[in-house]
Amino acid sequence: KNMQEIKVLKKQLSESFDMKDLGAARKILGMRITRDRKERKLTLSQEEYIKKVLDRFNMQDAKPVGTPLVGHFKLSKEQCPKIEQERNQMSKVPYSSAVGSLMYAMVCTRPDIAHAVGAVSRFMSDPGKEHWQAVKWILRYLRGTMGTVLCYSGSDTTLRGYVDSDMAGDVDSRRSTT
């Protein structure tokens, strides 16, 4: 029944628009789509996109790291530029562009970097050197995990979430973060 409805819709659309059927989607918005009907799995990969991002920010040969952001990055407003010379120097750094690229990967296929990207995105308007180092750390993490894919399956797996909170972990507001 569904295939018949799809054929009818395609026919209606082709009467109003120039179109051609290219078959099952293999790529969309820079994501590679892999489908395994037998296993009832659909995977989305942004490996090519991540390679381009690493090239754009000259991180293609950076040493990979195992975590998106480590504890020694205690990011705060105190690390924002204090003098005009520092601010001018940081204005030459593509901070916003890098964070935007990370956000796109995060939203599409990489929820594993969500906390780290959220942390660095708070300083988009006035980033300091330490904030930029944190962004580069996330890029190094992506370099080591480029092959990671987002997998959807037809199994009845129960979704489990884990949370870790800290006591007054936000250096600026002294609020807990999770």
Contacts in CASP RR format, 6 or more apart in sequence:
PFRMAT RR
TARGET T0000
AUTHOR 0000-0000-0000
METHOD contacts of the structure
MODEL  1
KNMQEIKVLKKQLSESFDMKDLGAARKILGMRITRDRKERKLTLSQEEYI
KKVLDRFNMQDAKPVGTPLVGHFKLSKEQCPKIEQERNQMSKVPYSSAVG
SLMYAMVCTRPDIAHAVGAVSRFMSDPGKEHWQAVKWILRYLRGTMGTVL
CYSGSDTTLRGYVDSDMAGDVDSRRSTT
10 19 0 8 1.000
10 21 0 8 1.000
13 19 0 8 1.000
24 35 0 8 1.000
25 33 0 8 1.000
26 32 0 8 1.000
26 33 0 8 1.000
27 33 0 8 1.000
29 108 0 8 1.000
30 46 0 8 1.000
30 48 0 8 1.000
30 49 0 8 1.000
31 44 0 8 1.000
31 45 0 8 1.000
31 46 0 8 1.000
31 49 0 8 1.000
31 108 0 8 1.000
31 109 0 8 1.000
32 44 0 8 1.000
32 45 0 8 1.000
32 46 0 8 1.000
32 47 0 8 1.000
32 48 0 8 1.000
33 42 0 8 1.000
33 43 0 8 1.000
33 44 0 8 1.000
34 42 0 8 1.000
34 43 0 8 1.000
34 45 0 8 1.000
34 149 0 8 1.000
35 41 0 8 1.000
35 42 0 8 1.000
35 43 0 8 1.000
36 42 0 8 1.000
39 153 0 8 1.000
40 153 0 8 1.000
40 154 0 8 1.000
40 155 0 8 1.000
41 151 0 8 1.000
41 152 0 8 1.000
41 153 0 8 1.000
41 154 0 8 1.000
42 151 0 8 1.000
42 152 0 8 1.000
42 153 0 8 1.000
43 149 0 8 1.000
43 150 0 8 1.000
43 151 0 8 1.000
43 152 0 8 1.000
44 108 0 8 1.000
44 109 0 8 1.000
44 149 0 8 1.000
44 150 0 8 1.000
44 152 0 8 1.000
45 109 0 8 1.000
45 147 0 8 1.000
45 149 0 8 1.000
45 150 0 8 1.000
46 105 0 8 1.000
46 108 0 8 1.000
46 109 0 8 1.000
46 110 0 8 1.000
47 146 0 8 1.000
47 147 0 8 1.000
49 104 0 8 1.000
49 105 0 8 1.000
50 105 0 8 1.000
50 142 0 8 1.000
50 143 0 8 1.000
50 146 0 8 1.000
51 60 0 8 1.000
51 146 0 8 1.000
53 98 0 8 1.000
53 101 0 8 1.000
53 102 0 8 1.000
53 105 0 8 1.000
53 139 0 8 1.000
53 142 0 8 1.000
54 60 0 8 1.000
54 62 0 8 1.000
54 139 0 8 1.000
54 142 0 8 1.000
54 143 0 8 1.000
56 97 0 8 1.000
56 101 0 8 1.000
57 94 0 8 1.000
57 98 0 8 1.000
57 101 0 8 1.000
57 136 0 8 1.000
57 139 0 8 1.000
59 136 0 8 1.000
59 139 0 8 1.000
59 140 0 8 1.000
59 143 0 8 1.000
60 143 0 8 1.000
62 136 0 8 1.000
62 139 0 8 1.000
62 140 0 8 1.000
62 143 0 8 1.000
63 140 0 8 1.000
64 140 0 8 1.000
64 141 0 8 1.000
64 143 0 8 1.000
64 144 0 8 1.000
64 145 0 8 1.000
65 137 0 8 1.000
65 140 0 8 1.000
65 141 0 8 1.000
65 144 0 8 1.000
66 141 0 8 1.000
66 144 0 8 1.000
66 145 0 8 1.000
67 141 0 8 1.000
68 112 0 8 1.000
68 113 0 8 1.000
68 115 0 8 1.000
68 116 0 8 1.000
68 137 0 8 1.000
68 138 0 8 1.000
68 141 0 8 1.000
69 115 0 8 1.000
69 116 0 8 1.000
69 119 0 8 1.000
69 120 0 8 1.000
69 134 0 8 1.000
69 137 0 8 1.000
69 138 0 8 1.000
69 141 0 8 1.000
70 137 0 8 1.000
73 119 0 8 1.000
73 130 0 8 1.000
73 133 0 8 1.000
73 134 0 8 1.000
73 137 0 8 1.000
74 171 0 8 1.000
75 119 0 8 1.000
75 120 0 8 1.000
75 122 0 8 1.000
75 123 0 8 1.000
75 130 0 8 1.000
75 131 0 8 1.000
75 134 0 8 1.000
75 171 0 8 1.000
76 171 0 8 1.000
76 172 0 8 1.000
77 123 0 8 1.000
77 126 0 8 1.000
77 172 0 8 1.000
78 171 0 8 1.000
78 172 0 8 1.000
79 123 0 8 1.000
79 128 0 8 1.000
79 129 0 8 1.000
79 130 0 8 1.000
79 131 0 8 1.000
80 123 0 8 1.000
80 126 0 8 1.000
80 127 0 8 1.000
80 128 0 8 1.000
80 131 0 8 1.000
81 87 0 8 1.000
81 89 0 8 1.000
81 90 0 8 1.000
81 126 0 8 1.000
81 128 0 8 1.000
86 128 0 8 1.000
86 129 0 8 1.000
87 126 0 8 1.000
90 127 0 8 1.000
90 128 0 8 1.000
90 129 0 8 1.000
90 132 0 8 1.000
93 127 0 8 1.000
93 132 0 8 1.000
95 123 0 8 1.000
95 124 0 8 1.000
95 127 0 8 1.000
95 131 0 8 1.000
95 132 0 8 1.000
95 135 0 8 1.000
96 124 0 8 1.000
98 135 0 8 1.000
98 139 0 8 1.000
99 117 0 8 1.000
99 120 0 8 1.000
99 121 0 8 1.000
99 124 0 8 1.000
99 135 0 8 1.000
102 113 0 8 1.000
102 117 0 8 1.000
102 120 0 8 1.000
102 135 0 8 1.000
102 138 0 8 1.000
102 139 0 8 1.000
102 142 0 8 1.000
103 117 0 8 1.000
103 121 0 8 1.000
105 113 0 8 1.000
105 142 0 8 1.000
106 113 0 8 1.000
106 114 0 8 1.000
106 117 0 8 1.000
108 150 0 8 1.000
109 148 0 8 1.000
109 149 0 8 1.000
109 150 0 8 1.000
110 142 0 8 1.000
110 148 0 8 1.000
110 150 0 8 1.000
111 150 0 8 1.000
112 145 0 8 1.000
112 148 0 8 1.000
113 138 0 8 1.000
113 141 0 8 1.000
113 142 0 8 1.000
116 134 0 8 1.000
116 137 0 8 1.000
116 138 0 8 1.000
116 141 0 8 1.000
117 138 0 8 1.000
119 134 0 8 1.000
120 127 0 8 1.000
120 131 0 8 1.000
120 134 0 8 1.000
120 135 0 8 1.000
120 138 0 8 1.000
123 131 0 8 1.000
163 178 0 8 1.000
164 178 0 8 1.000
165 176 0 8 1.000
165 177 0 8 1.000
165 178 0 8 1.000
166 176 0 8 1.000
166 177 0 8 1.000
166 178 0 8 1.000
167 176 0 8 1.000
168 174 0 8 1.000
168 175 0 8 1.000
168 176 0 8 1.000
169 175 0 8 1.000
169 176 0 8 1.000
169 177 0 8 1.000
170 176 0 8 1.000
170 177 0 8 1.000
END
